[in-house]
Every structure is written in structure tokens, then in C-alpha cells.
Amino acid sequence: MNERIHELALQAGFQYIKDEGIGWAGNYNSSLPKFAELIVKECILELGISKKCDPYTGELFVCEHNAVLDEQIDMLKEIFGVEE
């Protein structure tokens, strides 16, 4: 499992029980929705990081690339009901 996904699972409330051979355990009614929400938020964050900006000022460019990323971010928020 990817280390970041492992971290998000722990943050969502899952526990990894290695010694007993159980693997992942937790309250799936509360942990699973939180885990999914954290993954979607991580995707939104990565899209935001991908925006192009001026290397000197850090200001975002007004360009097609950034507009498309904004649309994708809005779509993810709407589909999954996630707020930043």
C-alpha cells in the first residue's frame, strides 16, 4: 500500500493490526466515509498544486490550464460533496 494512503487510513480512524494477521480494522460506518473524503481532498490539493503561477511573484496565471484545473476541482467537490 502507498505510504500516503496508509497515512490517510490511519487519519480516518482505521488501525493496522500487523501482529494478529487481521490487517485493517476500524469502525467502517465512520472510518470508511472519512477515508474516502480524505482521498478526495488529497486529489483536490494535488490539482491545486498543479496550477501554473509566476515563479517570481507566485501569482496564478489566468490561463486555460488553470481554468481546467478549477473546473476539475469544482467537479470533484460537487460529485463527492467535499468542502476544502
Order of alpha helices (4+ residues) and beta strands (2+ residues): alpha-beta-beta-alpha-alpha
